[in-house]
Amino acid sequence: MKKVLFIIWSHSFGGGAEALLTTIVNHLNPQKYKIGIIEIYNANIKKEPVDSHIKVYDSITWEGDKEYRKKVYNIYNAPDEIIMRYIPSDYDLYVSFNYQLPSFLLPSGTRNIAWIHGAVFDLAENGVERYRVLQSRAFDKVQKIISISDVTTRSIRELFPNQADKIVEVYNSVNVKKIREKANEPTGIRLRNPAVIFVGRFDENKNPLRMVDIFRQIFRKEKNTHLYFLGKGELETEVRDKAAEYGLQEWVHFLGYVENPFPVIKQADVCCMTSKSEGFPMSLLESVALHVPFVSTEVGGARILSNGESCGKLFRTNEEAVDNIVEILGTSKEAFAEKCEESIRRFDLDTYISRIEELFDEVLASELPNVERGSWETGQYADRLEDRNYYYRFPDGLIESGKKVILYGAGDIGKNYYHYIKEKKEWNLAAWVDVAAEKYEDMEGGVKGIDAIAQTEYDVILIAVMEEKTAQAIRMNLSARGISDDRILWMTPVF
């Protein structure tokens, strides 16, 4: 019997990748494989129902872990030490269940597979060159790269052409029988039709704010339509505020995270996706399995699943989305049932699992890489992990030496930049400001309110936030105060 370890960012967020991994491990042949799972981060949202014979290891870090930043920093900068400390060394095959962090934890000198769940075009953006180099090094350690869609394959080929011969496409699958069984379970949630449903996290990629904009236009044409959000996330407050701004509070509903979403999805007339990027969306597969047509941006797998747009429609503009949704709402659900059934048959679970086992067996039978394989015990290198005052790298080269800098932002990134500036002494810290300075009044560095900018002599203002959207909002606010754009600097922070 061969031992296979899956490494995933989180197996406890309740998302599509987690559900897919659960489906896979529960259906792999237990007579052939002894399966293990280790997650990097435990989100403590959902405990996935894996079978008892599957070994689930303690997570590397978790919500509230005081060493979270140090551990993640070392996955980027000293992965071998994290591997030696946390990744068990007695497995025959290691599978990273997405790119970046999980793939960095693939051991050297072992049989490895990198399973990529979305397009990697984000690694082509300016300011993330280092992440792209790290990903290339991770790909060097694998025998196969599993891509789950045509878009994912194209992105890997374009960014990592030297790895193209390792790519194998395996489209996602769902357990249709189980989904339909769970869809028949009772639920206290009753949708009011016509019902549009959005399934996914409230984050920048899923783009739920765009969904509200689209629904606003739908509501002008179909006054009795309701929009239901199924999920949680950091943008929920903004989504609620936008719905209220449009006067749609009575028609936009927030259901939160639901353990069994299928009885809810089954009631909808159309499932909508506004994601900027996806690998092969599980929520769309699940909606089609329940004979609910979809309208989606053209993300990975959506066109294939739409089956010639007979059970799903694709859009680029909001106007196209509105027209597609209104068209579906004006058509009986029975008209889509046969087309949805025809499409979902192509993603049969038995065929999918057989294909995965073939790939595993092929890699397991391959020659072991000619690299000395380490042997380690958990905890052996615990004392070698260096603690630091900063983890995000200061944007070297962005600011000339000797310049007077106002640091804008006292959050995690701002603290990192502050310690770096103080340690290197290459720039003069003119002031450290934050719009919520009162939150940081007891913190080292003397954080002031942004009105202090007007009383400070400086050369540049460095914005210390992660999201470009937030940086742009700060830039606009500073411009409104009469500060010239060329004195306002921001670069994507690099861990």
ZIFEN-V900127 format. One record per backbone hydrogen bond with DSSP energy under -0.5 kcal/mol. CO is the residue of the C=O (numbers start at 1). NH is the residue of the N-H. If there is no record, write none. Layout:
BEGIN
co=<CO;CO>
nh=<NH;NH>
END
This chain:
BEGIN
co=<2;3;3;4;5;6;6;7;8;9;11;12;12;15;16;17;18;19;20;21;22;23;24;24;29;29;32;33;34;35;36;37;38;39;40;41;42;46;48;51;54;55;55;61;62;65;67;68;69;70;71;72;73;74;78;78;79;80;81;82;82;83;85;86;92;93;94;95;95;96;96;99;100;100;101;102;103;107;110;111;112;112;113;113;114;114;115;116;117;120;121;122;125;128;129;130;131;132;133;134;135;136;137;138;139;144;144;145;145;146;147;148;149;150;151;152;153;154;155;156;160;161;163;164;166;168;174;175;176;177;178;179;180;181;182;188;189;191;194;195;195;196;197;198;198;201;202;203;203;205;206;207;207;208;209;210;211;212;213;214;215;216;217;218;218;222;226;227;228;228;229;229;229;230;232;233;235;236;237;238;239;240;241;242;243;244;248;248;251;251;253;253;256;259;261;261;262;264;264;265;270;271;272;273;278;281;282;283;284;285;286;287;288;291;293;294;295;296;297;299;299;300;301;302;303;303;304;306;306;306;307;311;313;315;317;318;319;320;321;322;323;324;325;326;328;332;333;333;334;336;337;338;339;340;341;343;344;345;347;348;349;350;351;352;353;354;355;356;357;358;359;360;361;363;369;377;379;381;382;384;393;394;395;400;403;403;404;404;405;405;405;406;406;407;407;408;411;412;413;414;415;416;417;418;419;420;421;426;427;428;428;431;432;433;434;436;437;438;440;440;443;448;449;450;451;452;453;456;460;460;461;461;462;463;464;467;468;469;470;471;472;473;474;475;476;477;478;478;479;484;485;487;487;489;494>
nh=<34;92;93;36;95;8;38;97;40;41;48;45;46;19;20;21;22;23;24;25;26;27;27;28;32;33;2;35;4;55;6;57;8;60;61;43;63;48;50;54;56;37;57;42;65;68;71;72;73;74;75;76;77;78;81;82;83;84;85;86;87;87;379;88;111;5;113;7;97;98;115;102;103;104;105;105;106;110;112;94;143;144;96;115;116;146;117;148;279;123;124;125;128;132;133;134;135;136;137;138;139;140;141;141;142;114;146;147;168;116;170;172;153;154;155;156;157;158;159;160;163;164;166;167;145;147;176;179;180;181;182;183;184;184;185;190;191;193;226;269;270;228;272;200;230;203;235;207;208;276;274;210;211;212;213;214;215;216;217;218;219;220;221;221;222;225;196;253;198;230;231;255;256;200;202;236;239;240;241;242;243;244;245;246;248;247;251;252;227;253;229;255;231;261;264;265;266;267;268;268;197;295;199;297;300;285;286;287;288;289;290;292;291;293;271;313;273;315;299;302;303;281;305;306;307;308;307;310;311;312;310;294;296;298;321;322;323;324;325;326;327;328;329;330;331;335;336;337;338;340;341;342;343;344;345;346;347;348;174;352;353;354;355;356;357;358;359;360;361;362;363;364;365;366;371;380;382;384;385;386;494;396;398;403;405;428;459;460;407;430;431;408;462;409;433;464;415;416;417;418;419;420;421;422;423;424;425;402;429;405;430;407;448;409;437;439;440;441;443;447;446;434;452;453;454;455;456;458;406;462;463;489;408;465;414;471;472;473;474;475;476;477;478;479;480;481;481;483;482;487;488;461;489;463;393>
END
